[in-house]
Amino acid sequence: MARRARLWTQADLAAKIGVSVNTLVSIEKGRATVAFGLIVKALWALDCLEGLEQVAKPEDDGAIQIAAARNMPLRVRERNE
């Protein structure tokens, strides 16, 4: 929808991000075989990156928080320098 709203053809956007039209079709269809970097390039070309930062926020990921807590030392001792 973002591409069409800008009146760009698939060939236009494909050229902007340096991929074939077939690859762009795969991006638009959400195929899992597309490299994430290509999706980011397409979002960048469309000026749609603002929501991407919310996807991988470690402070909001429970699994990351649990892993960090597991690796936290039980005690912290003074260092002898």
PyMOL Python script that loads the backbone (N, CA, C, O; Angstrom):
from pymol import cmd

cmd.read_pdbstr("""\
ATOM      1  N   MET A   1       0.824  -1.194   0.000  1.00  0.00           N
ATOM      2  CA  MET A   1       0.000   0.000   0.000  1.00  0.00           C
ATOM      3  C   MET A   1       0.866   1.255   0.000  1.00  0.00           C
ATOM      4  O   MET A   1       0.550   2.239  -0.670  1.00  0.00           O
ATOM      5  N   ALA A   2       1.975   1.211   0.768  1.00  0.00           N
ATOM      6  CA  ALA A   2       2.859   2.379   0.823  1.00  0.00           C
ATOM      7  C   ALA A   2       3.452   2.671  -0.555  1.00  0.00           C
ATOM      8  O   ALA A   2       3.577   3.831  -0.948  1.00  0.00           O
ATOM      9  N   ARG A   3       3.812   1.629  -1.281  1.00  0.00           N
ATOM     10  CA  ARG A   3       4.360   1.812  -2.628  1.00  0.00           C
ATOM     11  C   ARG A   3       3.318   2.414  -3.560  1.00  0.00           C
ATOM     12  O   ARG A   3       3.601   3.360  -4.296  1.00  0.00           O
ATOM     13  N   ARG A   4       2.132   1.868  -3.522  1.00  0.00           N
ATOM     14  CA  ARG A   4       1.070   2.352  -4.407  1.00  0.00           C
ATOM     15  C   ARG A   4       0.649   3.767  -4.050  1.00  0.00           C
ATOM     16  O   ARG A   4       0.313   4.550  -4.938  1.00  0.00           O
ATOM     17  N   ALA A   5       0.662   4.110  -2.766  1.00  0.00           N
ATOM     18  CA  ALA A   5       0.303   5.466  -2.347  1.00  0.00           C
ATOM     19  C   ALA A   5       1.271   6.500  -2.927  1.00  0.00           C
ATOM     20  O   ALA A   5       0.908   7.656  -3.145  1.00  0.00           O
ATOM     21  N   ARG A   6       2.507   6.062  -3.172  1.00  0.00           N
ATOM     22  CA  ARG A   6       3.508   6.950  -3.769  1.00  0.00           C
ATOM     23  C   ARG A   6       3.486   6.902  -5.294  1.00  0.00           C
ATOM     24  O   ARG A   6       4.287   7.555  -5.962  1.00  0.00           O
ATOM     25  N   LEU A   7       2.557   6.121  -5.829  1.00  0.00           N
ATOM     26  CA  LEU A   7       2.397   5.935  -7.278  1.00  0.00           C
ATOM     27  C   LEU A   7       3.655   5.349  -7.908  1.00  0.00           C
ATOM     28  O   LEU A   7       4.015   5.690  -9.035  1.00  0.00           O
ATOM     29  N   TRP A   8       4.328   4.456  -7.158  1.00  0.00           N
ATOM     30  CA  TRP A   8       5.501   3.750  -7.672  1.00  0.00           C
ATOM     31  C   TRP A   8       5.068   2.386  -8.186  1.00  0.00           C
ATOM     32  O   TRP A   8       4.220   1.719  -7.593  1.00  0.00           O
ATOM     33  N   THR A   9       5.663   1.990  -9.293  1.00  0.00           N
ATOM     34  CA  THR A   9       5.443   0.631  -9.773  1.00  0.00           C
ATOM     35  C   THR A   9       6.350  -0.305  -8.970  1.00  0.00           C
ATOM     36  O   THR A   9       7.236   0.137  -8.238  1.00  0.00           O
ATOM     37  N   GLN A  10       6.109  -1.591  -9.123  1.00  0.00           N
ATOM     38  CA  GLN A  10       7.002  -2.552  -8.480  1.00  0.00           C
ATOM     39  C   GLN A  10       8.414  -2.401  -9.038  1.00  0.00           C
ATOM     40  O   GLN A  10       9.392  -2.547  -8.305  1.00  0.00           O
ATOM     41  N   ALA A  11       8.521  -2.111 -10.323  1.00  0.00           N
ATOM     42  CA  ALA A  11       9.833  -1.909 -10.939  1.00  0.00           C
ATOM     43  C   ALA A  11      10.533  -0.685 -10.347  1.00  0.00           C
ATOM     44  O   ALA A  11      11.750  -0.699 -10.162  1.00  0.00           O
ATOM     45  N   ASP A  12       9.775   0.374 -10.048  1.00  0.00           N
ATOM     46  CA  ASP A  12      10.356   1.577  -9.441  1.00  0.00           C
ATOM     47  C   ASP A  12      10.995   1.247  -8.087  1.00  0.00           C
ATOM     48  O   ASP A  12      12.155   1.578  -7.842  1.00  0.00           O
ATOM     49  N   LEU A  13      10.227   0.594  -7.215  1.00  0.00           N
ATOM     50  CA  LEU A  13      10.740   0.287  -5.881  1.00  0.00           C
ATOM     51  C   LEU A  13      11.864  -0.735  -5.952  1.00  0.00           C
ATOM     52  O   LEU A  13      12.845  -0.631  -5.215  1.00  0.00           O
ATOM     53  N   ALA A  14      11.733  -1.715  -6.827  1.00  0.00           N
ATOM     54  CA  ALA A  14      12.796  -2.714  -6.984  1.00  0.00           C
ATOM     55  C   ALA A  14      14.103  -2.036  -7.372  1.00  0.00           C
ATOM     56  O   ALA A  14      15.160  -2.381  -6.844  1.00  0.00           O
ATOM     57  N   ALA A  15      14.042  -1.074  -8.290  1.00  0.00           N
ATOM     58  CA  ALA A  15      15.243  -0.358  -8.721  1.00  0.00           C
ATOM     59  C   ALA A  15      15.828   0.472  -7.578  1.00  0.00           C
ATOM     60  O   ALA A  15      17.047   0.555  -7.433  1.00  0.00           O
ATOM     61  N   LYS A  16      14.967   1.086  -6.770  1.00  0.00           N
ATOM     62  CA  LYS A  16      15.442   1.907  -5.649  1.00  0.00           C
ATOM     63  C   LYS A  16      16.199   1.091  -4.610  1.00  0.00           C
ATOM     64  O   LYS A  16      17.136   1.592  -3.988  1.00  0.00           O
ATOM     65  N   ILE A  17      15.799  -0.169  -4.418  1.00  0.00           N
ATOM     66  CA  ILE A  17      16.464  -0.979  -3.391  1.00  0.00           C
ATOM     67  C   ILE A  17      17.421  -2.007  -3.988  1.00  0.00           C
ATOM     68  O   ILE A  17      18.043  -2.779  -3.257  1.00  0.00           O
ATOM     69  N   GLY A  18      17.538  -2.016  -5.303  1.00  0.00           N
ATOM     70  CA  GLY A  18      18.524  -2.866  -5.958  1.00  0.00           C
ATOM     71  C   GLY A  18      18.194  -4.347  -5.994  1.00  0.00           C
ATOM     72  O   GLY A  18      19.076  -5.189  -5.826  1.00  0.00           O
ATOM     73  N   VAL A  19      16.928  -4.666  -6.211  1.00  0.00           N
ATOM     74  CA  VAL A  19      16.518  -6.069  -6.318  1.00  0.00           C
ATOM     75  C   VAL A  19      15.700  -6.252  -7.587  1.00  0.00           C
ATOM     76  O   VAL A  19      15.317  -5.282  -8.241  1.00  0.00           O
ATOM     77  N   SER A  20      15.437  -7.506  -7.924  1.00  0.00           N
ATOM     78  CA  SER A  20      14.596  -7.791  -9.085  1.00  0.00           C
ATOM     79  C   SER A  20      13.127  -7.577  -8.716  1.00  0.00           C
ATOM     80  O   SER A  20      12.764  -7.541  -7.540  1.00  0.00           O
ATOM     81  N   VAL A  21      12.307  -7.436  -9.731  1.00  0.00           N
ATOM     82  CA  VAL A  21      10.868  -7.304  -9.495  1.00  0.00           C
ATOM     83  C   VAL A  21      10.340  -8.563  -8.812  1.00  0.00           C
ATOM     84  O   VAL A  21       9.462  -8.473  -7.954  1.00  0.00           O
ATOM     85  N   ASN A  22      10.857  -9.731  -9.177  1.00  0.00           N
ATOM     86  CA  ASN A  22      10.417 -10.975  -8.537  1.00  0.00           C
ATOM     87  C   ASN A  22      10.705 -10.951  -7.032  1.00  0.00           C
ATOM     88  O   ASN A  22       9.885 -11.403  -6.233  1.00  0.00           O
ATOM     89  N   THR A  23      11.863 -10.426  -6.655  1.00  0.00           N
ATOM     90  CA  THR A  23      12.188 -10.329  -5.225  1.00  0.00           C
ATOM     91  C   THR A  23      11.250  -9.356  -4.541  1.00  0.00           C
ATOM     92  O   THR A  23      10.795  -9.608  -3.425  1.00  0.00           O
ATOM     93  N   LEU A  24      10.958  -8.245  -5.200  1.00  0.00           N
ATOM     94  CA  LEU A  24      10.033  -7.282  -4.600  1.00  0.00           C
ATOM     95  C   LEU A  24       8.651  -7.898  -4.425  1.00  0.00           C
ATOM     96  O   LEU A  24       7.987  -7.651  -3.419  1.00  0.00           O
ATOM     97  N   VAL A  25       8.220  -8.681  -5.375  1.00  0.00           N
ATOM     98  CA  VAL A  25       6.926  -9.378  -5.248  1.00  0.00           C
ATOM     99  C   VAL A  25       6.958 -10.273  -4.015  1.00  0.00           C
ATOM    100  O   VAL A  25       5.983 -10.332  -3.265  1.00  0.00           O
ATOM    101  N   SER A  26       8.069 -10.965  -3.801  1.00  0.00           N
ATOM    102  CA  SER A  26       8.202 -11.824  -2.613  1.00  0.00           C
ATOM    103  C   SER A  26       8.140 -11.000  -1.326  1.00  0.00           C
ATOM    104  O   SER A  26       7.539 -11.424  -0.339  1.00  0.00           O
ATOM    105  N   ILE A  27       8.766  -9.820  -1.344  1.00  0.00           N
ATOM    106  CA  ILE A  27       8.713  -8.930  -0.171  1.00  0.00           C
ATOM    107  C   ILE A  27       7.264  -8.531   0.091  1.00  0.00           C
ATOM    108  O   ILE A  27       6.783  -8.615   1.222  1.00  0.00           O
ATOM    109  N   GLU A  28       6.579  -8.101  -0.952  1.00  0.00           N
ATOM    110  CA  GLU A  28       5.200  -7.631  -0.788  1.00  0.00           C
ATOM    111  C   GLU A  28       4.251  -8.746  -0.364  1.00  0.00           C
ATOM    112  O   GLU A  28       3.255  -8.488   0.311  1.00  0.00           O
ATOM    113  N   LYS A  29       4.546  -9.966  -0.748  1.00  0.00           N
ATOM    114  CA  LYS A  29       3.699 -11.097  -0.347  1.00  0.00           C
ATOM    115  C   LYS A  29       4.055 -11.616   1.038  1.00  0.00           C
ATOM    116  O   LYS A  29       3.356 -12.467   1.589  1.00  0.00           O
ATOM    117  N   GLY A  30       5.145 -11.100   1.599  1.00  0.00           N
ATOM    118  CA  GLY A  30       5.534 -11.524   2.948  1.00  0.00           C
ATOM    119  C   GLY A  30       6.135 -12.910   3.002  1.00  0.00           C
ATOM    120  O   GLY A  30       6.017 -13.598   4.016  1.00  0.00           O
ATOM    121  N   ARG A  31       6.765 -13.321   1.946  1.00  0.00           N
ATOM    122  CA  ARG A  31       7.361 -14.663   1.909  1.00  0.00           C
ATOM    123  C   ARG A  31       8.519 -14.754   2.893  1.00  0.00           C
ATOM    124  O   ARG A  31       9.336 -13.839   2.997  1.00  0.00           O
ATOM    125  N   ALA A  32       8.576 -15.849   3.597  1.00  0.00           N
ATOM    126  CA  ALA A  32       9.587 -16.046   4.637  1.00  0.00           C
ATOM    127  C   ALA A  32      10.993 -16.223   4.084  1.00  0.00           C
ATOM    128  O   ALA A  32      11.962 -16.138   4.838  1.00  0.00           O
ATOM    129  N   THR A  33      11.124 -16.463   2.802  1.00  0.00           N
ATOM    130  CA  THR A  33      12.440 -16.694   2.215  1.00  0.00           C
ATOM    131  C   THR A  33      13.200 -15.403   1.913  1.00  0.00           C
ATOM    132  O   THR A  33      14.370 -15.452   1.533  1.00  0.00           O
ATOM    133  N   VAL A  34      12.560 -14.265   2.074  1.00  0.00           N
ATOM    134  CA  VAL A  34      13.204 -12.980   1.789  1.00  0.00           C
ATOM    135  C   VAL A  34      14.102 -12.589   2.954  1.00  0.00           C
ATOM    136  O   VAL A  34      13.696 -12.665   4.114  1.00  0.00           O
ATOM    137  N   ALA A  35      15.316 -12.173   2.641  1.00  0.00           N
ATOM    138  CA  ALA A  35      16.251 -11.727   3.677  1.00  0.00           C
ATOM    139  C   ALA A  35      15.696 -10.495   4.380  1.00  0.00           C
ATOM    140  O   ALA A  35      15.146  -9.596   3.743  1.00  0.00           O
ATOM    141  N   PHE A  36      15.846 -10.467   5.697  1.00  0.00           N
ATOM    142  CA  PHE A  36      15.309  -9.362   6.491  1.00  0.00           C
ATOM    143  C   PHE A  36      15.908  -8.024   6.062  1.00  0.00           C
ATOM    144  O   PHE A  36      15.228  -6.998   6.085  1.00  0.00           O
ATOM    145  N   GLY A  37      17.167  -8.038   5.675  1.00  0.00           N
ATOM    146  CA  GLY A  37      17.814  -6.807   5.229  1.00  0.00           C
ATOM    147  C   GLY A  37      17.124  -6.188   4.028  1.00  0.00           C
ATOM    148  O   GLY A  37      17.065  -4.964   3.910  1.00  0.00           O
ATOM    149  N   LEU A  38      16.607  -7.011   3.143  1.00  0.00           N
ATOM    150  CA  LEU A  38      15.884  -6.493   1.979  1.00  0.00           C
ATOM    151  C   LEU A  38      14.564  -5.861   2.391  1.00  0.00           C
ATOM    152  O   LEU A  38      14.135  -4.865   1.809  1.00  0.00           O
ATOM    153  N   ILE A  39      13.933  -6.435   3.381  1.00  0.00           N
ATOM    154  CA  ILE A  39      12.685  -5.847   3.884  1.00  0.00           C
ATOM    155  C   ILE A  39      12.974  -4.477   4.489  1.00  0.00           C
ATOM    156  O   ILE A  39      12.225  -3.524   4.275  1.00  0.00           O
ATOM    157  N   VAL A  40      14.063  -4.387   5.244  1.00  0.00           N
ATOM    158  CA  VAL A  40      14.451  -3.104   5.847  1.00  0.00           C
ATOM    159  C   VAL A  40      14.772  -2.083   4.757  1.00  0.00           C
ATOM    160  O   VAL A  40      14.386  -0.919   4.868  1.00  0.00           O
ATOM    161  N   LYS A  41      15.475  -2.508   3.705  1.00  0.00           N
ATOM    162  CA  LYS A  41      15.771  -1.587   2.601  1.00  0.00           C
ATOM    163  C   LYS A  41      14.493  -1.063   1.960  1.00  0.00           C
ATOM    164  O   LYS A  41      14.398   0.119   1.629  1.00  0.00           O
ATOM    165  N   ALA A  42      13.516  -1.937   1.787  1.00  0.00           N
ATOM    166  CA  ALA A  42      12.245  -1.506   1.200  1.00  0.00           C
ATOM    167  C   ALA A  42      11.531  -0.521   2.126  1.00  0.00           C
ATOM    168  O   ALA A  42      10.995   0.490   1.672  1.00  0.00           O
ATOM    169  N   LEU A  43      11.527  -0.818   3.415  1.00  0.00           N
ATOM    170  CA  LEU A  43      10.906   0.100   4.373  1.00  0.00           C
ATOM    171  C   LEU A  43      11.614   1.451   4.373  1.00  0.00           C
ATOM    172  O   LEU A  43      10.967   2.496   4.449  1.00  0.00           O
ATOM    173  N   TRP A  44      12.944   1.429   4.287  1.00  0.00           N
ATOM    174  CA  TRP A  44      13.718   2.666   4.251  1.00  0.00           C
ATOM    175  C   TRP A  44      13.353   3.481   3.011  1.00  0.00           C
ATOM    176  O   TRP A  44      13.117   4.686   3.107  1.00  0.00           O
ATOM    177  N   ALA A  45      13.306   2.827   1.849  1.00  0.00           N
ATOM    178  CA  ALA A  45      12.981   3.522   0.604  1.00  0.00           C
ATOM    179  C   ALA A  45      11.594   4.147   0.666  1.00  0.00           C
ATOM    180  O   ALA A  45      11.343   5.193   0.067  1.00  0.00           O
ATOM    181  N   LEU A  46      10.697   3.495   1.397  1.00  0.00           N
ATOM    182  CA  LEU A  46       9.327   3.989   1.534  1.00  0.00           C
ATOM    183  C   LEU A  46       9.164   4.954   2.711  1.00  0.00           C
ATOM    184  O   LEU A  46       8.065   5.444   2.967  1.00  0.00           O
ATOM    185  N   ASP A  47      10.262   5.224   3.425  1.00  0.00           N
ATOM    186  CA  ASP A  47      10.253   6.084   4.609  1.00  0.00           C
ATOM    187  C   ASP A  47       9.268   5.560   5.659  1.00  0.00           C
ATOM    188  O   ASP A  47       8.466   6.311   6.216  1.00  0.00           O
ATOM    189  N   CYS A  48       9.353   4.254   5.910  1.00  0.00           N
ATOM    190  CA  CYS A  48       8.449   3.595   6.848  1.00  0.00           C
ATOM    191  C   CYS A  48       9.192   2.875   7.967  1.00  0.00           C
ATOM    192  O   CYS A  48       8.706   1.859   8.466  1.00  0.00           O
ATOM    193  N   LEU A  49      10.340   3.368   8.368  1.00  0.00           N
ATOM    194  CA  LEU A  49      11.142   2.686   9.385  1.00  0.00           C
ATOM    195  C   LEU A  49      10.760   3.041  10.818  1.00  0.00           C
ATOM    196  O   LEU A  49      11.251   2.402  11.749  1.00  0.00           O
ATOM    197  N   GLU A  50       9.911   4.026  11.024  1.00  0.00           N
ATOM    198  CA  GLU A  50       9.649   4.507  12.381  1.00  0.00           C
ATOM    199  C   GLU A  50       9.129   3.430  13.337  1.00  0.00           C
ATOM    200  O   GLU A  50       9.426   3.501  14.529  1.00  0.00           O
ATOM    201  N   GLY A  51       8.388   2.467  12.880  1.00  0.00           N
ATOM    202  CA  GLY A  51       7.860   1.422  13.756  1.00  0.00           C
ATOM    203  C   GLY A  51       8.816   0.268  13.978  1.00  0.00           C
ATOM    204  O   GLY A  51       8.613  -0.539  14.885  1.00  0.00           O
ATOM    205  N   LEU A  52       9.851   0.179  13.166  1.00  0.00           N
ATOM    206  CA  LEU A  52      10.772  -0.951  13.254  1.00  0.00           C
ATOM    207  C   LEU A  52      11.524  -0.988  14.580  1.00  0.00           C
ATOM    208  O   LEU A  52      11.822  -2.068  15.090  1.00  0.00           O
ATOM    209  N   GLU A  53      11.830   0.161  15.136  1.00  0.00           N
ATOM    210  CA  GLU A  53      12.560   0.197  16.407  1.00  0.00           C
ATOM    211  C   GLU A  53      11.771  -0.445  17.542  1.00  0.00           C
ATOM    212  O   GLU A  53      12.359  -0.878  18.533  1.00  0.00           O
ATOM    213  N   GLN A  54      10.485  -0.510  17.416  1.00  0.00           N
ATOM    214  CA  GLN A  54       9.652  -1.120  18.448  1.00  0.00           C
ATOM    215  C   GLN A  54       9.691  -2.644  18.398  1.00  0.00           C
ATOM    216  O   GLN A  54       9.340  -3.312  19.371  1.00  0.00           O
ATOM    217  N   VAL A  55      10.117  -3.188  17.270  1.00  0.00           N
ATOM    218  CA  VAL A  55      10.100  -4.633  17.077  1.00  0.00           C
ATOM    219  C   VAL A  55      11.124  -5.340  17.954  1.00  0.00           C
ATOM    220  O   VAL A  55      10.840  -6.407  18.499  1.00  0.00           O
ATOM    221  N   ALA A  56      12.284  -4.772  18.092  1.00  0.00           N
ATOM    222  CA  ALA A  56      13.380  -5.462  18.780  1.00  0.00           C
ATOM    223  C   ALA A  56      13.873  -4.688  19.992  1.00  0.00           C
ATOM    224  O   ALA A  56      15.079  -4.522  20.171  1.00  0.00           O
ATOM    225  N   LYS A  57      12.974  -4.221  20.808  1.00  0.00           N
ATOM    226  CA  LYS A  57      13.377  -3.498  22.012  1.00  0.00           C
ATOM    227  C   LYS A  57      13.683  -4.505  23.116  1.00  0.00           C
ATOM    228  O   LYS A  57      12.768  -5.158  23.617  1.00  0.00           O
ATOM    229  N   PRO A  58      14.961  -4.646  23.508  1.00  0.00           N
ATOM    230  CA  PRO A  58      15.309  -5.646  24.521  1.00  0.00           C
ATOM    231  C   PRO A  58      14.599  -5.420  25.848  1.00  0.00           C
ATOM    232  O   PRO A  58      14.305  -6.376  26.565  1.00  0.00           O
ATOM    233  N   GLU A  59      14.324  -4.181  26.174  1.00  0.00           N
ATOM    234  CA  GLU A  59      13.656  -3.916  27.456  1.00  0.00           C
ATOM    235  C   GLU A  59      12.216  -4.407  27.494  1.00  0.00           C
ATOM    236  O   GLU A  59      11.637  -4.538  28.572  1.00  0.00           O
ATOM    237  N   ASP A  60      11.633  -4.678  26.334  1.00  0.00           N
ATOM    238  CA  ASP A  60      10.262  -5.181  26.271  1.00  0.00           C
ATOM    239  C   ASP A  60      10.190  -6.682  25.999  1.00  0.00           C
ATOM    240  O   ASP A  60       9.096  -7.243  25.925  1.00  0.00           O
ATOM    241  N   ASP A  61      11.329  -7.332  25.851  1.00  0.00           N
ATOM    242  CA  ASP A  61      11.364  -8.757  25.533  1.00  0.00           C
ATOM    243  C   ASP A  61      11.599  -9.556  26.806  1.00  0.00           C
ATOM    244  O   ASP A  61      12.683  -9.504  27.387  1.00  0.00           O
ATOM    245  N   GLY A  62      10.596 -10.284  27.232  1.00  0.00           N
ATOM    246  CA  GLY A  62      10.684 -11.060  28.461  1.00  0.00           C
ATOM    247  C   GLY A  62      11.800 -12.088  28.447  1.00  0.00           C
ATOM    248  O   GLY A  62      12.454 -12.300  29.468  1.00  0.00           O
ATOM    249  N   ALA A  63      12.030 -12.731  27.309  1.00  0.00           N
ATOM    250  CA  ALA A  63      13.082 -13.741  27.216  1.00  0.00           C
ATOM    251  C   ALA A  63      14.459 -13.115  27.427  1.00  0.00           C
ATOM    252  O   ALA A  63      15.319 -13.711  28.076  1.00  0.00           O
ATOM    253  N   ILE A  64      14.665 -11.937  26.891  1.00  0.00           N
ATOM    254  CA  ILE A  64      15.943 -11.245  27.088  1.00  0.00           C
ATOM    255  C   ILE A  64      16.106 -10.864  28.546  1.00  0.00           C
ATOM    256  O   ILE A  64      17.199 -10.981  29.101  1.00  0.00           O
ATOM    257  N   GLN A  65      15.046 -10.414  29.164  1.00  0.00           N
ATOM    258  CA  GLN A  65      15.113 -10.030  30.575  1.00  0.00           C
ATOM    259  C   GLN A  65      15.445 -11.229  31.458  1.00  0.00           C
ATOM    260  O   GLN A  65      16.247 -11.109  32.384  1.00  0.00           O
ATOM    261  N   ILE A  66      14.844 -12.370  31.185  1.00  0.00           N
ATOM    262  CA  ILE A  66      15.111 -13.595  31.967  1.00  0.00           C
ATOM    263  C   ILE A  66      16.560 -14.023  31.774  1.00  0.00           C
ATOM    264  O   ILE A  66      17.235 -14.376  32.742  1.00  0.00           O
ATOM    265  N   ALA A  67      17.046 -13.996  30.533  1.00  0.00           N
ATOM    266  CA  ALA A  67      18.433 -14.388  30.266  1.00  0.00           C
ATOM    267  C   ALA A  67      19.405 -13.451  30.974  1.00  0.00           C
ATOM    268  O   ALA A  67      20.415 -13.902  31.514  1.00  0.00           O
ATOM    269  N   ALA A  68      19.115 -12.175  30.978  1.00  0.00           N
ATOM    270  CA  ALA A  68      19.986 -11.210  31.650  1.00  0.00           C
ATOM    271  C   ALA A  68      20.000 -11.462  33.151  1.00  0.00           C
ATOM    272  O   ALA A  68      21.050 -11.371  33.788  1.00  0.00           O
ATOM    273  N   ALA A  69      18.847 -11.777  33.715  1.00  0.00           N
ATOM    274  CA  ALA A  69      18.775 -12.045  35.158  1.00  0.00           C
ATOM    275  C   ALA A  69      19.547 -13.314  35.514  1.00  0.00           C
ATOM    276  O   ALA A  69      20.168 -13.376  36.576  1.00  0.00           O
ATOM    277  N   ARG A  70      19.519 -14.313  34.657  1.00  0.00           N
ATOM    278  CA  ARG A  70      20.262 -15.555  34.910  1.00  0.00           C
ATOM    279  C   ARG A  70      21.761 -15.317  34.943  1.00  0.00           C
ATOM    280  O   ARG A  70      22.482 -15.961  35.706  1.00  0.00           O
ATOM    281  N   ASN A  71      22.223 -14.408  34.130  1.00  0.00           N
ATOM    282  CA  ASN A  71      23.654 -14.131  34.040  1.00  0.00           C
ATOM    283  C   ASN A  71      24.137 -13.111  35.062  1.00  0.00           C
ATOM    284  O   ASN A  71      25.332 -12.830  35.144  1.00  0.00           O
ATOM    285  N   MET A  72      23.225 -12.566  35.828  1.00  0.00           N
ATOM    286  CA  MET A  72      23.598 -11.585  36.831  1.00  0.00           C
ATOM    287  C   MET A  72      24.240 -12.304  38.014  1.00  0.00           C
ATOM    288  O   MET A  72      23.716 -13.316  38.480  1.00  0.00           O
ATOM    289  N   PRO A  73      25.372 -11.791  38.505  1.00  0.00           N
ATOM    290  CA  PRO A  73      26.017 -12.454  39.642  1.00  0.00           C
ATOM    291  C   PRO A  73      25.155 -12.367  40.893  1.00  0.00           C
ATOM    292  O   PRO A  73      24.397 -11.415  41.082  1.00  0.00           O
ATOM    293  N   LEU A  74      25.287 -13.389  41.750  1.00  0.00           N
ATOM    294  CA  LEU A  74      24.536 -13.371  43.003  1.00  0.00           C
ATOM    295  C   LEU A  74      25.105 -12.346  43.968  1.00  0.00           C
ATOM    296  O   LEU A  74      24.368 -11.692  44.706  1.00  0.00           O
ATOM    297  N   ARG A  75      26.439 -12.212  43.953  1.00  0.00           N
ATOM    298  CA  ARG A  75      27.094 -11.216  44.791  1.00  0.00           C
ATOM    299  C   ARG A  75      28.100 -10.444  43.966  1.00  0.00           C
ATOM    300  O   ARG A  75      28.653 -10.942  42.986  1.00  0.00           O
ATOM    301  N   VAL A  76      28.316  -9.234  44.384  1.00  0.00           N
ATOM    302  CA  VAL A  76      29.348  -8.415  43.751  1.00  0.00           C
ATOM    303  C   VAL A  76      30.359  -8.068  44.846  1.00  0.00           C
ATOM    304  O   VAL A  76      30.016  -7.475  45.870  1.00  0.00           O
ATOM    305  N   ARG A  77      31.602  -8.450  44.603  1.00  0.00           N
ATOM    306  CA  ARG A  77      32.655  -8.202  45.585  1.00  0.00           C
ATOM    307  C   ARG A  77      33.521  -7.053  45.133  1.00  0.00           C
ATOM    308  O   ARG A  77      33.630  -6.757  43.943  1.00  0.00           O
ATOM    309  N   GLU A  78      34.135  -6.413  46.105  1.00  0.00           N
ATOM    310  CA  GLU A  78      35.070  -5.346  45.775  1.00  0.00           C
ATOM    311  C   GLU A  78      36.271  -5.929  45.060  1.00  0.00           C
ATOM    312  O   GLU A  78      36.711  -7.040  45.354  1.00  0.00           O
ATOM    313  N   ARG A  79      36.779  -5.187  44.147  1.00  0.00           N
ATOM    314  CA  ARG A  79      37.965  -5.638  43.418  1.00  0.00           C
ATOM    315  C   ARG A  79      39.216  -5.215  44.179  1.00  0.00           C
ATOM    316  O   ARG A  79      39.292  -4.103  44.702  1.00  0.00           O
ATOM    317  N   ASN A  80      40.168  -6.090  44.234  1.00  0.00           N
ATOM    318  CA  ASN A  80      41.471  -5.753  44.830  1.00  0.00           C
ATOM    319  C   ASN A  80      42.368  -5.220  43.755  1.00  0.00           C
ATOM    320  O   ASN A  80      42.819  -5.946  42.869  1.00  0.00           O
ATOM    321  N   GLU A  81      42.616  -3.956  43.846  1.00  0.00           N
ATOM    322  CA  GLU A  81      43.462  -3.330  42.803  1.00  0.00           C
ATOM    323  C   GLU A  81      44.840  -3.073  43.296  1.00  0.00           C
ATOM    324  O   GLU A  81      45.675  -2.556  42.553  1.00  0.00           O
TER     325      GLU A  81
END
""", "prot")
cmd.dss("prot")
cmd.show_as("cartoon", "prot")
cmd.util.cbc("prot")
cmd.orient("prot")
